[in-house]
Amino acid sequence: MMKHGASKIARRLVPAVAAGMLAAQPLAAQQALPVDVATPLVETVVDWDEYTGRFEAVERVELRSRVSGFLESVNFREGEIVEAGTVLFVIDRRPFQAAVGRARAELAAAEAEQERATAMLRRGEQLVRDRTVTVTTLDQRRAEKLRADAQVAVAQAEIRVAELDLEFTEIRAPFKGRISDRKVDVGNLVTAGDTLLATVVSTDPIHLVFTASETDFLKYSRLNADGSRMSSRSAANPVQARLIDETGWPHKGFMNFVDNELDPNAGTVRGRATFENADDLLTPGLFARLRLIGSGEYEALLLPDAAVLSDQSRKIVMVVDGEGTVSAKRVELGPLYRGLRVIRSGLAPDDRVVVSGVQRARPGGKVVPQDVSIAFPDAATN
């Protein structure tokens, strides 16, 4: 009775197992899903290093008077662009005009004394020839003539000083730039060399100042030594910048200064780039991202960022062999170049990398590779 029941169960299982095997075959076939694969794009590139910097005016001056006096007028609109030589402030001129008049009067008196001394000397020379006066008297008259000449020179110098003081009552813009608000109102006493009246900053061109690490400084020095990249101390290396609300790198400039020593406390060196600023968008004090050439030219393999996966702290890409089998390769990443990622190591130029449908690829699994080509994104710029 038991044998008969077992045979009936076995007869039922055989068709069921066969049916399951038949169902598994289409399921296995469905696991080989299509993915896009491509070989890395090979391109000659250069690396760009990025820093954060702050814009500073090329020229900045604090306006202070060279003479003391009461402020008479303010001749500008606060915050406007002023041209070089524009009269911005005027100190009460009347005391200085009087000083010029007094100096000119003293010069006239000195010149009159000079004429008298000259005439006395000539008369003395004639009297000595006539033996009417002694040589000692002639020497005294010569001394008086020299003293009168000196007094004339002193009086002329006093006039120049007085005229300079009168000129200094007008405080002018030393260069074209944007002026701040006035710090002193009309009627207040201005002290020479002490009272701050306003500040003026130039706007075009403008500097972008940043700091680089000691490691970067050494890298640039070694690149200069082996001829891969000229030092920014001797070459106007190109730089690019963007403001916090901008994409891409719309502002083009060049390096014009690297400091002569590193900061021993921070281990950084100060660099400076210059940018044109005709539209006055770049304002002193603004922060910006800056990038500059950080390597010589070299041949690199490029992939879309979408092809790169993270495996804990490692970066990997999925590659497909000729039989459609997927395997993972660990790679070392470089910077972005025109929208594609530089692969520094771990990948061969002929590797077929999964660039689309990466979620369908599993190491050891099968896929149906569809060959495509990698191109730079249309919107990407250098």
C-alpha positions in Angstrom: 0.0 0.0 0.0 2.9 2.4 0.8 4.8 1.5 -2.3 1.8 2.1 -4.4 1.3 5.6 -2.8 5.0 6.5 -3.3 4.8 5.6 -6.9 1.8 7.9 -7.4 3.6 10.8 -5.7 6.7 10.2 -7.8 4.6 10.3 -11.0 3.2 13.6 -9.9 6.7 15.1 -9.0 8.4 14.3 -12.3 6.1 16.5 -14.4 6.3 19.3 -11.8 10.1 19.2 -11.8 10.2 19.2 -15.6 7.8 22.1 -15.7 10.0 24.0 -13.2 13.1 23.5 -15.4 11.3 24.7 -18.4 10.2 27.8 -16.6 13.7 28.5 -15.3 15.2 28.6 -18.8 13.3 31.8 -19.9 14.1 33.3 -16.5 17.8 32.8 -17.0 17.6 34.3 -20.4 15.8 37.3 -19.0 18.7 38.0 -16.6 21.0 39.0 -19.5 19.8 42.6 -19.8 21.0 45.1 -22.3 23.5 47.8 -21.2 25.5 50.5 -23.1 29.2 49.9 -23.2 32.0 52.1 -24.6 35.8 52.3 -24.5 37.2 55.3 -22.6 37.7 58.5 -24.6 41.4 59.3 -25.0 42.2 63.0 -24.9 45.2 65.2 -24.2 44.3 67.2 -21.1 45.7 69.5 -18.4 44.7 69.5 -14.8 43.2 72.6 -13.2 43.6 73.2 -9.4 40.8 75.1 -7.7 41.0 77.6 -4.8 38.8 80.1 -3.0 39.9 83.7 -3.2 38.7 87.3 -2.6 38.7 90.2 -5.0 40.8 93.2 -4.1 41.3 96.5 -5.8 44.5 97.0 -7.7 44.7 100.5 -6.2 43.2 101.8 -3.0 43.8 105.1 -1.3 42.6 106.8 1.9 42.0 110.5 1.2 43.5 112.7 3.9 44.3 116.4 3.7 47.9 117.6 3.7 46.9 120.9 5.4 44.7 121.7 8.4 41.6 123.8 8.1 37.8 123.8 8.0 36.1 121.7 5.3 34.4 124.1 2.9 32.8 121.8 0.3 32.3 118.2 -0.8 32.1 117.9 -4.6 31.0 114.3 -5.4 28.1 111.9 -5.0 28.9 109.2 -2.6 29.6 105.8 -4.2 30.1 107.1 -7.7 32.9 106.6 -10.1 35.3 109.6 -10.0 37.9 110.5 -12.7 41.5 111.0 -11.9 42.2 114.7 -10.9 38.6 115.4 -9.9 38.3 117.9 -7.0 36.6 116.0 -4.2 37.0 118.1 -1.1 38.0 121.8 -0.6 39.5 123.2 2.6 38.9 126.9 3.4 41.5 128.6 1.1 41.5 132.1 2.6 44.3 131.6 5.2 46.5 130.0 2.6 45.9 132.7 0.0 46.9 135.2 2.7 50.1 133.2 3.3 50.9 133.3 -0.4 50.4 137.1 -0.4 52.7 137.5 2.7 55.4 135.3 1.1 55.3 137.3 -2.1 55.6 140.5 -0.1 58.6 139.1 1.7 60.2 138.2 -1.6 59.7 141.8 -2.9 61.4 143.1 0.2 64.3 140.6 -0.2 64.7 141.5 -3.9 64.8 145.2 -2.9 67.5 144.5 -0.4 69.3 142.5 -3.0 69.3 145.4 -5.4 70.6 147.8 -2.7 73.4 145.3 -1.8 74.3 144.9 -5.5 74.5 148.6 -6.0 76.7 149.0 -2.9 79.0 146.3 -4.1 79.5 147.9 -7.5 80.2 151.3 -5.8 82.6 149.7 -3.4 84.5 148.0 -6.3 84.8 151.4 -8.0 86.0 153.1 -4.8 88.6 150.4 -4.2 90.0 151.0 -7.7 90.0 154.7 -6.8 91.6 153.8 -3.4 88.8 155.7 -1.6 87.7 152.8 0.6 89.6 149.8 2.0 89.5 146.2 0.8 87.9 145.3 4.1 84.9 147.5 3.3 84.6 145.9 -0.1 84.6 142.4 1.5 81.8 143.5 3.9 79.7 144.7 0.9 80.3 141.4 -0.9 79.0 139.5 2.2 76.0 141.8 2.3 75.3 141.0 -1.4 75.6 137.2 -0.7 73.3 137.6 2.3 70.7 139.4 0.2 70.9 136.7 -2.5 70.2 134.1 0.2 67.3 136.0 1.5 65.8 136.2 -2.0 66.2 132.4 -2.3 64.5 131.8 1.1 61.6 134.1 0.1 61.2 132.2 -3.2 61.1 128.9 -1.3 58.6 130.3 1.1 56.4 131.2 -1.9 56.6 127.7 -3.3 55.6 126.3 0.2 52.7 128.7 0.5 51.5 127.9 -3.0 51.7 124.2 -2.4 49.7 124.6 0.8 47.1 126.5 -1.2 47.1 123.8 -3.8 46.6 121.1 -1.1 43.4 122.8 0.0 41.9 120.9 -3.0 41.9 117.1 -2.4 41.7 115.4 -5.8 41.1 111.8 -6.9 44.6 110.2 -7.5 43.1 107.8 -10.1 39.8 106.7 -11.7 37.8 104.6 -9.2 34.8 104.3 -7.0 34.6 106.6 -4.0 33.1 105.7 -0.6 30.8 107.8 1.5 32.3 111.0 3.0 33.7 110.6 6.5 33.6 114.3 7.4 30.8 116.8 6.9 31.2 120.4 5.7 32.3 122.8 8.5 34.4 120.4 10.5 38.0 120.9 11.2 40.3 118.7 9.2 43.7 117.9 10.7 46.6 117.5 8.2 47.6 113.8 7.7 45.1 112.6 10.3 41.5 113.1 9.4 40.1 110.4 7.0 37.9 112.0 4.4 37.0 109.1 2.1 38.5 106.1 0.3 38.8 105.5 -3.4 39.3 102.0 -5.0 40.1 101.2 -8.6 37.7 98.9 -10.4 39.2 97.9 -13.7 41.3 95.8 -13.7 40.8 93.9 -10.4 42.9 91.4 -8.4 41.8 88.0 -7.1 44.0 87.0 -4.1 44.1 83.4 -2.8 46.4 81.1 -0.9 47.8 77.7 -2.0 49.1 75.0 0.3 52.7 74.1 0.7 52.1 70.9 -1.1 50.7 72.7 -4.2 53.6 75.2 -4.0 56.1 72.3 -4.2 54.2 70.7 -7.0 54.3 73.9 -9.1 58.0 74.4 -8.3 58.8 70.9 -9.5 56.7 71.3 -12.7 58.6 74.5 -13.4 61.9 72.7 -12.8 61.2 69.9 -15.3 59.7 72.2 -17.9 56.1 70.9 -17.7 54.6 74.2 -16.5 56.1 77.7 -16.2 56.1 79.3 -12.7 53.5 82.0 -12.2 56.4 84.2 -11.0 57.8 84.4 -14.5 54.8 83.6 -16.7 51.2 85.0 -16.9 49.6 81.6 -16.5 45.9 81.6 -17.4 43.3 81.5 -14.6 39.5 81.3 -14.6 37.0 82.3 -12.0 33.3 82.2 -11.1 31.2 83.9 -8.5 29.0 82.0 -6.0 25.9 82.3 -8.2 27.6 81.4 -11.5 28.2 78.1 -13.3 31.1 77.3 -15.6 34.1 79.6 -15.5 33.0 82.9 -17.3 35.8 85.2 -16.0 39.2 84.8 -17.7 42.4 86.3 -16.2 46.1 85.6 -15.7 48.5 85.2 -12.8 50.7 88.2 -12.0 52.2 87.6 -8.5 53.3 84.8 -6.2 54.6 85.9 -2.7 58.3 85.6 -1.9 57.8 83.4 1.2 55.3 81.0 2.7 53.3 81.8 5.8 55.2 79.8 8.5 52.0 79.6 10.7 49.6 78.4 8.0 51.9 76.7 5.6 50.5 78.6 2.7 51.7 80.9 0.0 49.8 83.9 -1.4 49.0 84.2 -5.1 47.3 86.9 -7.1 45.6 87.0 -10.5 44.3 89.9 -12.5 40.9 90.1 -14.3 39.4 92.7 -16.6 36.3 94.3 -15.1 34.8 96.6 -17.7 31.2 96.0 -16.6 32.1 96.6 -12.9 30.6 93.3 -11.8 33.6 92.2 -9.8 33.7 94.2 -6.6 36.5 94.3 -4.0 35.6 92.0 -1.2 33.6 89.4 -3.2 34.5 85.8 -2.8 35.1 83.6 -5.9 36.3 80.2 -6.9 39.4 80.3 -9.0 41.2 77.6 -11.0 44.6 77.6 -12.6 46.7 75.1 -14.6 48.0 72.5 -12.3 49.9 70.2 -14.6 51.6 69.9 -18.0 49.7 68.2 -20.9 49.2 64.5 -20.7 47.1 61.8 -22.4 44.2 60.7 -20.2 41.2 58.3 -20.3 37.9 59.9 -19.8 34.5 58.5 -18.7 31.1 60.0 -17.7 30.7 60.3 -14.0 27.6 58.1 -14.3 29.8 55.1 -15.1 31.7 55.4 -11.8 30.3 53.6 -8.8 31.3 53.8 -5.1 32.2 50.6 -3.2 32.7 51.9 0.4 35.9 54.1 0.0 36.8 52.7 -3.4 35.7 53.8 -6.8 34.9 51.1 -9.4 33.6 50.7 -12.9 31.9 47.8 -14.5 33.6 46.3 -17.6 32.3 43.6 -20.0 34.4 41.0 -21.7 33.7 39.4 -25.1 31.3 36.9 -23.7 29.1 39.5 -22.0 30.4 38.7 -18.5 30.6 41.7 -16.1 33.6 42.3 -13.8 34.5 45.3 -11.5 37.7 47.3 -11.8 39.0 49.6 -9.2 40.0 53.0 -10.6 41.7 56.2 -9.3 39.8 59.3 -10.3 41.2 62.6 -11.5 39.4 66.0 -12.0 36.6 66.8 -14.4 37.6 67.8 -17.9 35.0 69.3 -20.1 32.3 67.4 -18.3 34.0 64.0 -18.3 36.0 62.4 -15.4 39.7 61.8 -15.8 40.6 58.2 -14.9 44.2 58.2 -13.6 44.7 54.5 -13.2 43.0 51.1 -13.1 41.6 51.2 -16.6 43.0 50.2 -20.1 42.2 52.1 -23.3 40.4 49.0 -24.8 38.3 48.2 -21.8 34.5 48.1 -22.6 33.0 50.0 -19.7 29.3 50.0 -18.8 28.3 53.7 -19.3 24.5 53.3 -19.2 22.4 50.8 -17.3 25.0 50.3 -14.7 22.3 49.1 -12.2 21.7 46.0 -14.4 25.4 45.0 -14.3 26.6 42.8 -11.4 30.1 41.3 -11.1 30.0 37.8 -12.6 26.7 38.3 -14.2 25.8 38.3 -17.9 24.6 41.3 -19.9 23.9 42.1 -23.5 26.5 44.8 -24.4 25.4 47.5 -26.9 28.4 49.5 -28.2 28.1 53.3 -28.0 30.6 56.2 -28.2 31.6 58.7 -25.5 31.4 62.4 -26.4 31.9 65.7 -24.5 28.7 67.2 -23.1 27.5 70.0 -25.4 27.4 72.5 -22.5 30.8 71.6 -21.0 33.6 74.1 -21.4 37.3 73.9 -20.6 
